[in-house]
Amino acid sequence: MNVTDVTTLVNMIAHGETANLELADINADGKVNVSDVTALINIILN
């Protein structure tokens, strides 16, 4: 996982893309949103 993954996730959320949502649901809450971006950034930074 890297910054490109964060950018991809932000773009998916911004454009309302619904393909592969289960892969983008980083925090496994059933929704793809800014919380997943935050979780992904935390994974990268740790």
C-alpha distance matrix in Angstrom:
0.0 3.8 7.2 7.9 6.1 8.3 11.1 11.1 11.4 14.1 15.8 16.0 17.6 19.8 21.1 21.6 19.8 20.3 18.9 16.4 16.6 16.1 12.5 11.9 13.9 11.3 14.4 16.6 19.5 20.4 19.6 16.9 17.5 16.7 16.2 13.0 11.9 13.1 11.5 7.9 9.1 10.7 7.9 6.4 10.1 11.3
3.8 0.0 3.8 5.4 5.4 6.9 9.1 10.2 11.1 13.0 14.7 15.8 17.3 18.9 20.5 21.6 20.2 21.3 20.2 18.3 18.3 18.5 15.0 13.7 15.8 13.5 16.4 19.0 21.5 22.4 21.0 17.9 17.8 16.4 16.6 13.8 11.6 12.8 12.3 8.6 8.3 10.7 9.1 6.2 9.3 11.6
7.2 3.8 0.0 3.8 5.3 5.0 6.3 8.6 9.9 10.6 12.4 14.2 15.5 16.5 18.4 19.9 19.0 20.7 20.2 18.8 18.6 19.5 16.3 14.2 16.4 14.5 17.3 20.0 21.9 22.7 20.8 17.3 16.6 14.9 15.8 13.5 10.5 11.9 12.5 9.1 7.9 11.2 10.8 7.9 10.1 13.2
7.9 5.4 3.8 0.0 3.8 5.4 5.1 6.1 8.6 9.9 10.5 12.2 14.3 15.2 16.4 18.1 16.7 18.6 17.7 16.6 17.0 18.2 14.9 13.1 16.1 14.8 18.1 20.3 22.3 22.4 20.4 16.8 16.7 15.6 17.0 14.3 11.6 14.0 14.4 10.8 10.8 14.2 13.3 10.8 13.6 16.4
6.1 5.4 5.3 3.8 0.0 3.8 5.4 5.0 6.1 8.6 9.8 10.5 12.4 14.1 15.3 16.3 14.7 16.0 15.1 13.6 13.7 14.6 11.3 9.5 12.4 11.1 14.6 16.6 18.7 18.8 17.1 13.6 13.9 13.4 14.3 11.1 9.2 11.8 11.7 8.1 9.2 12.4 11.2 9.7 12.9 15.2
8.3 6.9 5.0 5.4 3.8 0.0 3.8 5.4 5.1 6.2 8.6 9.9 10.7 12.2 14.2 15.3 14.7 16.3 16.2 15.1 14.3 15.5 12.8 10.0 12.2 10.9 13.7 16.2 17.7 18.2 15.9 12.4 11.7 10.4 11.6 9.2 6.2 8.8 9.7 6.7 6.9 10.5 10.5 9.3 11.8 14.5
11.1 9.1 6.3 5.1 5.4 3.8 0.0 3.8 5.5 5.1 6.1 8.6 10.0 10.4 12.1 14.1 13.5 15.9 15.9 15.6 15.2 17.2 14.7 11.8 14.4 13.9 16.8 19.0 20.1 20.1 17.5 13.7 12.9 11.7 13.9 11.8 8.8 11.7 13.2 10.4 10.3 14.1 14.3 12.6 14.9 17.9
11.1 10.2 8.6 6.1 5.0 5.4 3.8 0.0 3.8 5.5 5.1 6.1 8.7 9.8 10.5 12.0 10.6 12.8 12.4 12.1 12.2 14.4 11.9 9.4 12.6 12.8 16.1 17.6 18.9 18.3 15.9 12.2 12.3 12.3 14.4 11.7 9.7 13.2 13.9 11.1 12.2 15.7 15.3 14.1 17.0 19.6
11.4 11.1 9.9 8.6 6.1 5.1 5.5 3.8 0.0 3.8 5.4 5.0 6.3 8.6 10.0 10.5 9.6 11.2 11.5 10.9 9.9 12.0 10.0 6.8 9.4 9.8 12.7 14.3 15.3 14.9 12.3 8.6 8.7 8.9 10.8 8.1 6.7 10.4 11.1 8.9 10.7 13.8 13.7 13.5 16.2 18.5
14.1 13.0 10.6 9.9 8.6 6.2 5.1 5.5 3.8 0.0 3.8 5.5 5.2 6.1 8.6 9.9 10.3 12.7 13.8 14.0 12.6 15.1 13.6 10.1 12.0 12.4 14.6 16.5 16.8 16.6 13.4 9.7 8.3 7.7 10.6 9.2 6.8 10.2 12.1 10.6 11.2 14.6 15.4 14.9 17.0 19.7
15.8 14.7 12.4 10.5 9.8 8.6 6.1 5.1 5.4 3.8 0.0 3.8 5.4 5.0 6.0 8.3 8.3 11.4 12.4 13.4 12.7 15.8 14.4 11.3 13.9 14.9 17.5 18.8 19.2 18.2 15.1 11.4 10.7 11.0 14.1 12.4 10.5 14.0 15.7 13.8 14.6 18.1 18.5 17.8 20.1 22.9
16.0 15.8 14.2 12.2 10.5 9.9 8.6 6.1 5.0 5.5 3.8 0.0 3.8 5.6 5.4 5.9 5.0 7.7 8.8 10.0 9.1 12.4 11.6 8.7 11.2 13.1 15.6 16.3 16.6 15.1 12.2 8.7 9.2 10.7 13.3 11.3 10.6 14.3 15.3 13.7 15.5 18.6 18.6 18.5 21.2 23.4
17.6 17.3 15.5 14.3 12.4 10.7 10.0 8.7 6.3 5.2 5.4 3.8 0.0 3.8 5.5 5.2 6.5 8.6 10.9 12.0 9.9 13.1 12.9 9.5 10.8 12.7 14.5 15.3 14.9 13.7 10.2 6.9 6.2 7.8 10.8 9.8 9.3 12.7 14.2 13.5 15.0 17.9 18.5 18.9 21.1 23.3
19.8 18.9 16.5 15.2 14.1 12.2 10.4 9.8 8.6 6.1 5.0 5.6 3.8 0.0 3.8 5.6 7.9 11.0 13.4 15.0 13.4 16.8 16.4 13.1 14.6 16.3 18.0 19.1 18.4 17.3 13.7 10.6 9.2 9.9 13.4 12.9 11.6 14.8 16.9 16.1 16.9 20.0 21.1 20.9 22.8 25.5
21.1 20.5 18.4 16.4 15.3 14.2 12.1 10.5 10.0 8.6 6.0 5.4 5.5 3.8 0.0 3.8 5.5 9.1 11.3 13.7 12.8 16.5 16.4 13.6 15.6 17.8 19.8 20.3 19.8 18.0 14.7 11.8 11.5 13.0 16.3 15.2 14.4 17.9 19.5 18.4 19.7 22.8 23.4 23.2 25.5 28.0
21.6 21.6 19.9 18.1 16.3 15.3 14.1 12.0 10.5 9.9 8.3 5.9 5.2 5.6 3.8 0.0 3.8 6.3 9.4 11.9 10.4 14.1 14.8 12.2 13.6 16.4 18.0 17.9 17.1 14.9 11.7 9.5 9.9 12.4 15.2 14.2 14.3 17.7 18.9 18.2 20.1 22.9 23.3 23.7 26.1 28.2
19.8 20.2 19.0 16.7 14.7 14.7 13.5 10.6 9.6 10.3 8.3 5.0 6.5 7.9 5.5 3.8 0.0 3.8 5.9 8.7 8.2 12.0 12.3 10.4 12.5 15.4 17.6 17.2 17.2 14.7 12.1 9.7 11.2 13.9 16.2 14.3 14.6 18.3 18.9 17.7 19.9 22.7 22.5 22.8 25.7 27.6
20.3 21.3 20.7 18.6 16.0 16.3 15.9 12.8 11.2 12.7 11.4 7.7 8.6 11.0 9.1 6.3 3.8 0.0 3.8 6.4 5.7 9.3 10.6 9.5 11.0 14.4 16.4 15.2 15.2 12.2 10.4 8.9 11.5 14.8 16.3 14.3 15.5 19.0 18.9 18.1 20.8 23.2 22.6 23.5 26.5 27.9
18.9 20.2 20.2 17.7 15.1 16.2 15.9 12.4 11.5 13.8 12.4 8.8 10.9 13.4 11.3 9.4 5.9 3.8 0.0 3.8 5.5 8.5 9.0 9.1 11.4 14.5 17.0 15.7 16.6 13.7 12.6 11.0 13.9 16.9 18.1 15.4 16.6 20.1 19.6 18.2 21.1 23.5 22.4 23.0 26.3 27.6
16.4 18.3 18.8 16.6 13.6 15.1 15.6 12.1 10.9 14.0 13.4 10.0 12.0 15.0 13.7 11.9 8.7 6.4 3.8 0.0 3.8 5.4 5.5 6.7 9.0 11.8 14.5 13.1 14.7 12.2 11.8 10.3 13.6 16.4 16.9 13.8 15.3 18.6 17.4 16.0 19.3 21.2 19.7 20.6 24.0 25.0
16.6 18.3 18.6 17.0 13.7 14.3 15.2 12.2 9.9 12.6 12.7 9.1 9.9 13.4 12.8 10.4 8.2 5.7 5.5 3.8 0.0 3.8 5.3 5.0 6.1 9.5 11.7 10.2 11.2 8.7 8.0 6.7 10.3 13.4 13.7 11.0 13.1 16.1 15.0 14.3 17.6 19.4 18.3 19.7 22.8 23.7
16.1 18.5 19.5 18.2 14.6 15.5 17.2 14.4 12.0 15.1 15.8 12.4 13.1 16.8 16.5 14.1 12.0 9.3 8.5 5.4 3.8 0.0 3.8 5.5 5.3 8.3 10.2 8.0 9.9 7.8 8.7 8.4 12.1 14.9 14.2 11.3 14.0 16.5 14.6 14.1 17.8 18.8 17.3 19.2 22.3 22.6
12.5 15.0 16.3 14.9 11.3 12.8 14.7 11.9 10.0 13.6 14.4 11.6 12.9 16.4 16.4 14.8 12.3 10.6 9.0 5.5 5.3 3.8 0.0 3.8 5.6 7.1 10.2 9.3 11.9 10.7 10.9 9.4 12.5 14.7 14.2 10.6 12.6 15.2 13.2 11.8 15.4 16.8 14.9 16.3 19.7 20.1
11.9 13.7 14.2 13.1 9.5 10.0 11.8 9.4 6.8 10.1 11.3 8.7 9.5 13.1 13.6 12.2 10.4 9.5 9.1 6.7 5.0 5.5 3.8 0.0 3.8 5.6 8.8 8.9 10.8 9.9 8.8 6.4 9.0 11.0 10.9 7.4 9.1 12.1 10.7 9.5 12.9 14.7 13.5 14.7 17.9 18.8
13.9 15.8 16.4 16.1 12.4 12.2 14.4 12.6 9.4 12.0 13.9 11.2 10.8 14.6 15.6 13.6 12.5 11.0 11.4 9.0 6.1 5.3 5.6 3.8 0.0 3.8 5.7 5.2 7.0 6.6 6.2 5.1 8.0 10.2 9.1 6.1 9.2 11.3 9.5 9.6 13.2 14.1 13.3 15.4 18.1 18.6
11.3 13.5 14.5 14.8 11.1 10.9 13.9 12.8 9.8 12.4 14.9 13.1 12.7 16.3 17.8 16.4 15.4 14.4 14.5 11.8 9.5 8.3 7.1 5.6 3.8 0.0 3.8 5.6 8.2 9.4 9.2 7.9 9.5 10.3 8.4 5.1 7.9 9.2 6.5 6.6 10.3 10.7 9.6 12.1 14.7 14.9
14.4 16.4 17.3 18.1 14.6 13.7 16.8 16.1 12.7 14.6 17.5 15.6 14.5 18.0 19.8 18.0 17.6 16.4 17.0 14.5 11.7 10.2 10.2 8.8 5.7 3.8 0.0 3.8 5.7 8.3 8.6 8.7 9.7 10.4 7.4 5.8 9.2 9.3 6.5 8.5 11.6 11.1 10.7 13.8 15.7 15.4
16.6 19.0 20.0 20.3 16.6 16.2 19.0 17.6 14.3 16.5 18.8 16.3 15.3 19.1 20.3 17.9 17.2 15.2 15.7 13.1 10.2 8.0 9.3 8.9 5.2 5.6 3.8 0.0 3.8 5.6 7.5 8.7 10.9 12.7 10.2 8.5 12.2 12.8 10.3 11.8 15.2 14.8 14.0 17.1 19.2 18.8
19.5 21.5 21.9 22.3 18.7 17.7 20.1 18.9 15.3 16.8 19.2 16.6 14.9 18.4 19.8 17.1 17.2 15.2 16.6 14.7 11.2 9.9 11.9 10.8 7.0 8.2 5.7 3.8 0.0 3.8 5.6 8.1 9.7 11.8 9.3 9.0 12.7 13.2 11.5 13.6 16.6 16.3 16.3 19.4 21.1 20.9
20.4 22.4 22.7 22.4 18.8 18.2 20.1 18.3 14.9 16.6 18.2 15.1 13.7 17.3 18.0 14.9 14.7 12.2 13.7 12.2 8.7 7.8 10.7 9.9 6.6 9.4 8.3 5.6 3.8 0.0 3.8 7.0 9.7 12.7 11.2 10.3 13.9 15.3 13.9 15.3 18.5 18.9 18.6 21.3 23.5 23.6
19.6 21.0 20.8 20.4 17.1 15.9 17.5 15.9 12.3 13.4 15.1 12.2 10.2 13.7 14.7 11.7 12.1 10.4 12.6 11.8 8.0 8.7 10.9 8.8 6.2 9.2 8.6 7.5 5.6 3.8 0.0 3.8 6.2 9.5 8.9 8.4 11.5 13.3 12.7 14.0 16.9 17.8 18.0 20.3 22.4 23.1
16.9 17.9 17.3 16.8 13.6 12.4 13.7 12.2 8.6 9.7 11.4 8.7 6.9 10.6 11.8 9.5 9.7 8.9 11.0 10.3 6.7 8.4 9.4 6.4 5.1 7.9 8.7 8.7 8.1 7.0 3.8 0.0 3.8 7.2 7.6 6.2 8.6 11.1 11.0 11.6 14.3 15.9 16.1 17.8 20.1 21.2
17.5 17.8 16.6 16.7 13.9 11.7 12.9 12.3 8.7 8.3 10.7 9.2 6.2 9.2 11.5 9.9 11.2 11.5 13.9 13.6 10.3 12.1 12.5 9.0 8.0 9.5 9.7 10.9 9.7 9.7 6.2 3.8 0.0 3.8 5.4 5.6 6.9 9.1 10.2 11.2 13.0 14.8 15.9 17.3 19.0 20.6
16.7 16.4 14.9 15.6 13.4 10.4 11.7 12.3 8.9 7.7 11.0 10.7 7.8 9.9 13.0 12.4 13.9 14.8 16.9 16.4 13.4 14.9 14.7 11.0 10.2 10.3 10.4 12.7 11.8 12.7 9.5 7.2 3.8 0.0 3.8 5.3 4.9 6.3 8.6 9.8 10.6 12.4 14.3 15.4 16.5 18.4
16.2 16.6 15.8 17.0 14.3 11.6 13.9 14.4 10.8 10.6 14.1 13.3 10.8 13.4 16.3 15.2 16.2 16.3 18.1 16.9 13.7 14.2 14.2 10.9 9.1 8.4 7.4 10.2 9.3 11.2 8.9 7.6 5.4 3.8 0.0 3.8 5.4 5.1 6.1 8.6 9.9 10.5 12.3 14.3 15.3 16.5
13.0 13.8 13.5 14.3 11.1 9.2 11.8 11.7 8.1 9.2 12.4 11.3 9.8 12.9 15.2 14.2 14.3 14.3 15.4 13.8 11.0 11.3 10.6 7.4 6.1 5.1 5.8 8.5 9.0 10.3 8.4 6.2 5.6 5.3 3.8 0.0 3.8 5.4 4.9 6.0 8.5 9.7 10.4 12.3 14.2 15.3
11.9 11.6 10.5 11.6 9.2 6.2 8.8 9.7 6.7 6.8 10.5 10.6 9.3 11.6 14.4 14.3 14.6 15.5 16.6 15.3 13.1 14.0 12.6 9.1 9.2 7.9 9.2 12.2 12.7 13.9 11.5 8.6 6.9 4.9 5.4 3.8 0.0 3.8 5.4 5.1 6.2 8.6 9.9 10.7 12.3 14.3
13.1 12.8 11.9 14.0 11.8 8.8 11.7 13.2 10.4 10.2 14.0 14.3 12.7 14.8 17.9 17.7 18.3 19.0 20.1 18.6 16.1 16.5 15.2 12.1 11.3 9.2 9.3 12.8 13.2 15.3 13.3 11.1 9.1 6.3 5.1 5.4 3.8 0.0 3.8 5.4 5.1 6.2 8.7 10.0 10.5 12.2
11.5 12.3 12.5 14.4 11.7 9.7 13.2 13.9 11.1 12.1 15.7 15.3 14.2 16.9 19.5 18.9 18.9 18.9 19.6 17.4 15.0 14.6 13.2 10.7 9.5 6.5 6.5 10.3 11.5 13.9 12.7 11.0 10.2 8.6 6.1 4.9 5.4 3.8 0.0 3.8 5.5 5.1 6.3 8.8 9.9 10.6
7.9 8.6 9.1 10.8 8.1 6.7 10.4 11.1 8.9 10.6 13.8 13.7 13.5 16.1 18.4 18.2 17.7 18.1 18.2 16.0 14.3 14.1 11.8 9.5 9.6 6.6 8.5 11.8 13.6 15.3 14.0 11.6 11.2 9.8 8.6 6.0 5.1 5.4 3.8 0.0 3.8 5.4 5.1 6.3 8.7 10.0
9.1 8.3 7.9 10.8 9.2 6.9 10.3 12.2 10.7 11.2 14.6 15.5 15.0 16.9 19.7 20.1 19.9 20.8 21.1 19.3 17.6 17.8 15.4 12.9 13.2 10.3 11.6 15.2 16.6 18.5 16.9 14.3 13.0 10.6 9.9 8.5 6.2 5.1 5.5 3.8 0.0 3.8 5.4 5.1 6.1 8.6
10.7 10.7 11.2 14.2 12.4 10.5 14.1 15.7 13.8 14.6 18.1 18.6 17.9 20.0 22.8 22.9 22.7 23.2 23.5 21.2 19.4 18.8 16.8 14.7 14.1 10.7 11.1 14.8 16.3 18.9 17.8 15.9 14.8 12.4 10.5 9.7 8.6 6.2 5.1 5.4 3.8 0.0 3.8 5.4 5.1 6.0
7.9 9.1 10.8 13.3 11.2 10.5 14.3 15.3 13.7 15.4 18.5 18.6 18.5 21.1 23.4 23.3 22.5 22.6 22.4 19.7 18.3 17.3 14.9 13.5 13.3 9.6 10.7 14.0 16.3 18.6 18.0 16.1 15.9 14.3 12.3 10.4 9.9 8.7 6.3 5.1 5.4 3.8 0.0 3.8 5.6 5.4
6.4 6.2 7.9 10.8 9.7 9.3 12.6 14.1 13.5 14.9 17.8 18.5 18.9 20.9 23.2 23.7 22.8 23.5 23.0 20.6 19.7 19.2 16.3 14.7 15.4 12.1 13.8 17.1 19.4 21.3 20.3 17.8 17.3 15.4 14.3 12.3 10.7 10.0 8.8 6.3 5.1 5.4 3.8 0.0 3.8 5.6
10.1 9.3 10.1 13.6 12.9 11.8 14.9 17.0 16.2 17.0 20.1 21.2 21.1 22.8 25.5 26.1 25.7 26.5 26.3 24.0 22.8 22.3 19.7 17.9 18.1 14.7 15.7 19.2 21.1 23.5 22.4 20.1 19.0 16.5 15.3 14.2 12.3 10.5 9.9 8.7 6.1 5.1 5.6 3.8 0.0 3.8
11.3 11.6 13.2 16.4 15.2 14.5 17.9 19.6 18.5 19.7 22.9 23.4 23.3 25.5 28.0 28.2 27.6 27.9 27.6 25.0 23.7 22.6 20.1 18.8 18.6 14.9 15.4 18.8 20.9 23.6 23.1 21.2 20.6 18.4 16.5 15.3 14.3 12.2 10.6 10.0 8.6 6.0 5.4 5.6 3.8 0.0
